[in-house]
Amino acid sequence: MEPENLSTHPISALIEAVQQAISSEALLMATRQLACCGEAAAAPVLVEVLGFNNPGAAVAAVDGLIALGPAAVEALLELDPENYGARAWAVRALAGIGDVRGLDVLIDALGSDVAASVRRAAAKGLGSLKLAPLPAPLRQAIGARCLAALEAATGDGEWVVRYAVAVGLESLAPHLDPPSQHWQRAEASLVRLSQAAEGNPRVVQLRASLALSRLRRS
């Protein structure tokens, strides 16, 4: 590559550096640089990195995709669903972005992913979707789907997921227009998580209780 191309087309140079990386370290450094560029054109390449079996580069790619926000969503949704490793990272990115277009992926991940860390990310993501700008009917419809998924996950076998469900319910509830039936269902789910029960550790109980106290004061 000619030196002038580096300055004239910096995004092209950054993309090429990722695509031509010949070691894990080179891929990590190139991905970090691409992730910091802030260019929407970087999104498809960052999504490719998610499937390269390089956890460090994947973390950098997720950070870059979250920074790009809505501009990265289309590329994330076009990811091959058969590539499990990449899909797991994509769930984390979509959860961090909070775009409602990621709703179906997050619901599916929370309900069926084999990894507790992915289900945990999906639970938090469903609670933090950016619903406020939406028209009220659409906001309520999407909120109801998020609520149903989080309600089901209160019975997840991993406490870290249930902890994330409590966080998600706290974030979601204000969009459910209290004292609606949906808001009451969210409250009831938090009450269940706050109660002592076999397999429900104190840390989950306390987090759910904190969510309840905050919601009831708001």
N, C-alpha and C positions, 0 to 999 in steps of 0.2 A: 504494500500500500504506500502511495506517495505521501510525504509529510503534509502537503497542502490539504489532502482529503481529511486528515484528522481535525483540522480547524474548520473546514468548509462543511463537512458532514459529520459532526461529532457523534450523533446517535448511530450512524452507520458504523463508525469505528468501534463504538462500545458494543454493538451487537456482534460485529465480526470477532471481537476479542472473546466473547462468550462462546461463539460457535466454533472457534478454532483452539480453544483451551485444550492443552494436552496433558494436564495433570489436575488432580483435585484442588491443589493450592491455586493454580492458575484460574481454574473455574470459579473458585470462591472469590478471588480478588476481582475478576472480571464481572461477576454477578453483582458484587457490592457496588462497583462503579456504575453499572447499568441501572441498578435499583435507585441510585441517587440522582439520576438524570431528570426525573420528573416529566419525561416525554411519553405520551400515550402509545407511541410506536414501540416502546419497550415491552408492553404488556404481553404480546404473544411469545416473545422470547423468554421472558421471566416465567411464564406458564410452562414452557418447555423444560426449563431448569427444574421444575418441581418433580419431574420424572427421571432425573439423572442419577438417582441413588447417591446423592451427596447432601447429607443433612445440613451441613453448614451453608452450602449454596442455596438450599431450599429455604432455610430461615431468612437469608438475605433477600431471596426472591419474594417471599411472603411479605416482608417489610416493604419492599418496593411496590408490590401490588396494592397493599393497603394505602400507601402514600398516594398512589395514582387514583384511588377511590373509584367512583363510578366508571371511569374510563377503562378500568381493568376487568369489569364484570363480564363483558361479552366474551373475552378470551378465556376467562375462567369457566364459563358455562359451556364452551365448545370443547373442553378437555375430554379425552377419551374416558368414558366411565369404567372401562376394563382395566385402566391403569390405576390400581388401588393406591399405590404409594403417592402418586401425584394427586389423586382425588382427595386423599386425607389432608395434604397440605392445602389444597384448594378450599376445603371447608374452613380451615383456619383463616385464609385470606378473605373469603366471603363473610365470615363472621366479623372480622375486623372492619370491613368496608361498611356493612350495614345496609346495603342496597336491597330493596325488596325483591329484585329479580333473582336473588339467591335463595328465596324462601323455600322452594321445593327441594333444593340440594340440602339445605340445613335440616329440614324436617326429616328427610330420608336418612341423613347421617345420624341424627339423634335417635331415631327409631330402630336403626338396623346396623350401624357400623360396629365392627368387632372391637375396635380400640376405644377404651374409656377416654383417652385423651381427645379423640376426635368427637365423641359424643359430648364431652364437656365443652369443647369449643362451640359446638352447634347449639347447645343449650344457652350459652351466653349470647351467641349471635342472634338467636330468636328473640331474646329479650331486648336486644339493642338495635333492631332494625329501625331505620329512620322513617317512622310512620307519621310524624307530626305534619309534614307538608302535604299529605294526601287528603283528598276529600273525605269527609266523615264516613260515608258508607263504605268506601274502600278501606279506610283505616280500620273500621270495625270488623270488616270481613277478614282482613289479613290478621288482625289481632286475635280473632277467634281461632284461626288455624294455628297460630303460634301457641295460644293458650292450650288447645287440645293436645298438641305435641308435648308441651311442658308438663301438663297434667299426667299424661301417660308415663313420662320419664320420672315422676316422683317415686315410681317403683323400680327404678334401675338398680341392678345388683351392685353397682359400685358407688361408694359414698361420695367420691369426688364428683361424679356426675350429678348426684342429688344436690350437692353443695352448689354446683353451677346452675341447677334448676332453680334453687332459691334465689340466686342472684338474677337469673333471667326473669323470674316472676316479678321480682321487685321492680325491675326496669320496665317490664311490659305493662304492669297494672295501671299506671297513670294514663295509658292510651286507651284503656277500656271504659272510660267515662263512668266513674263511681257515681251512684251506687248500683250500677247495672248488674244484671245476672252474671255477666262475664267477670266483672270485678269481684263479685262475691265468690265465684268459683276460684279465682286466683288466690283470694284470701283463704279459702278453705284448704287449698293445696299447701299453702304456707303453714297453716295450722297443723296439718298432718306431719309436715317435715319438722316442725318444732317440737313434736311430742316424743317422749322417750319410748323407744321400741327396740326390740332385738335387731341388731344389725344397723341401727341408726345412731352413729356416734354423736357425742356431745357437740362436736364442731359443726355438724349439720344442724342440729337443734338450735344452737346459738345463732347461726347465720340466718336461719329462717325466722327466728324470734326477732332479730334485728330488723329484717325486712318488714315484718308485721308492724313493729313499732313505728318505723318510718312512714309506712303507708297510712297508718291510722292517724298520724299527726298531720299528714299533708292535706 
